Amino acid sequence: MIAVMAILVESYRSLKAQKLFKTVLVLSLLVIIGFASFGFNEKGMSLFFGAYTIESEFLNSESEYSKTLYLGIFSAFIVNLWLAWVATILALISTSSIFPTFLSEGAVEMVMSKSVRRTTLFLSKYIGGLLFVILQVSVFCVGAFLVAGWRVGEWNVTIFLAIPLVTIFFSYLFCVNVLFGVLTRSTLVALLFTLLFWFMTFGVRQADDILHIVWFQGEVMAVHYEQELEEDVQNLATYKSTLESMKEGENTESGLDYYSGQIKRTESNMEYLQNEVDERRRLMSQLDPWVTTLNIIRWPLPETSRTIGLLQRWIDQGRDVTMVDIMSGKIFEEDEQVDDEVFRSDQEAQKKLIGREQEISAGAIIGWSLLFEFVILVLAWWVFVRRDY
């Protein structure tokens, strides 16, 4: 236990000694100051510590939406852009050298000469690498918690869930970094392959989401056209019945011509609608193999985006208005009916995609991703303990 603590302390001191560690702390402080620079007053949203105000009847100090927006900016933008991208890349740059430097000639022999098991050494070094993120995110979350309480009176401890979520998210990438670091003993190669892996998972996820959007749009439009087709079938039956009745009675020629024209127009529209339904169904059937393929490819990969997205889900939990409602402009509309079919189908497709994400439980997202991490770590550990030093 003493040996493990000594390794962790040494890892902490090593990370702390790096200029990048201090640089990230300073940048995080600047981000928090930027987060604190805007708030809400009785007129609307104030920017640059009250130097400028955007007047709004929906977003002001009296509105229930202001707290949702403020916390939403933290979880949906600051966490996603700063912690999950910029800070993560900087953390990977800092931690990529942990194993390659340790495995360099001289360093590893000195440690191996002591009575420390290789498995203990491997896990201690791995946990030591995660300390970088834990410390950085903890300081950041404390600042965000205090700022949110000060600016909008929202002392929401859910903010601190960013610490485990961002750490777990980083560990998905760090395990890959460790594997290539142990295999190649090169900091640069380990970092390069980790970034390539990260961008690959991002590309697969984006392709999967885009395909699902197109598929959902096709489904929404197909259902819409089928409903119109069903209405036309009923109308056609009514027109034909009325025309037959008129033929048996004494009616003007113009009345017969009117219903005959209605029948022709309805039949023509039905043909158009049926073609549209067939076209949408054909498109969906063509996309099905690609959707299935991407699902298979995505299944074993860690869910980096979904893991970070859990923070927004938990912050919005129990709120009447969510960040999605604000960003989509739903709160500014009074249930207006949109006539544009393409726009409506796009809205419905976005809702279906969000619903699809919400249906996946946090346990499934984190559990399957940690399973991937476990497999990668076992491979890295196996190489580490079997290598001759």
Stockholm file with secondary structure:
# STOCKHOLM 1.0

chainA/1-389         MIAVMAILVESYRSLKAQKLFKTVLVLSLLVIIGFASFGFNEKGMSLFFGAYTIESEFLNSESEYSKTLYLGIFSAFIVNLWLAWVATILALISTSSIFPTFLSEGAVEMVMSKSVRRTTLFLSKYIGGLLFVILQVSVFCVGAFLVAGWRVGEWNVTIFLAIPLVTIFFSYLFCVNVLFGVLTRSTLVALLFTLLFWFMTFGVRQADDILHIVWFQGEVMAVHYEQELEEDVQNLATYKSTLESMKEGENTESGLDYYSGQIKRTESNMEYLQNEVDERRRLMSQLDPWVTTLNIIRWPLPETSRTIGLLQRWIDQGRDVTMVDIMSGKIFEEDEQVDDEVFRSDQEAQKKLIGREQEISAGAIIGWSLLFEFVILVLAWWVFVRRDY
#=GR chainA/1-389 SS CHHHHHHHHHHHHHHHHSHHHHHHHHHHHHHHHHHHTCEECSSEEEETTTTEEEECSSSSTTCTHHHHHHHHIIIIIIIIIIIIIIHHHHHHHHHTTHHHHHTSTTHHHHHHTSSCCHHHHHHHHHHHHHHHHHHHHHHHHHHHHHHHHHHHCCCCGGGGGHHHHHHHHHHHHHHHHHHHHHHHCCHHHHHHHHHHHHHHHHHHHHHHHHHHHHHHHHHHHHHHHHHHHHHHHHHHHHHHHHHHHHHHSCCCHHHHHHHHHHHHHHHHHHHHHHHHHHHHHHHHHHHHHHHHHHHHHHTTSCCHHHHHHHHHHHHHTTCSSCHHHHHHTGGGCSSCCCCCHHHHHHHHHHHHHHHHHHHSCHHHHHHHHHHHHHHHHHHHHHHHHHSCC
#=GC SS_cons         CHHHHHHHHHHHHHHHHSHHHHHHHHHHHHHHHHHHTCEECSSEEEETTTTEEEECSSSSTTCTHHHHHHHHIIIIIIIIIIIIIIHHHHHHHHHTTHHHHHTSTTHHHHHHTSSCCHHHHHHHHHHHHHHHHHHHHHHHHHHHHHHHHHHHCCCCGGGGGHHHHHHHHHHHHHHHHHHHHHHHCCHHHHHHHHHHHHHHHHHHHHHHHHHHHHHHHHHHHHHHHHHHHHHHHHHHHHHHHHHHHHHHSCCCHHHHHHHHHHHHHHHHHHHHHHHHHHHHHHHHHHHHHHHHHHHHHHTTSCCHHHHHHHHHHHHHTTCSSCHHHHHHTGGGCSSCCCCCHHHHHHHHHHHHHHHHHHHSCHHHHHHHHHHHHHHHHHHHHHHHHHSCC
//
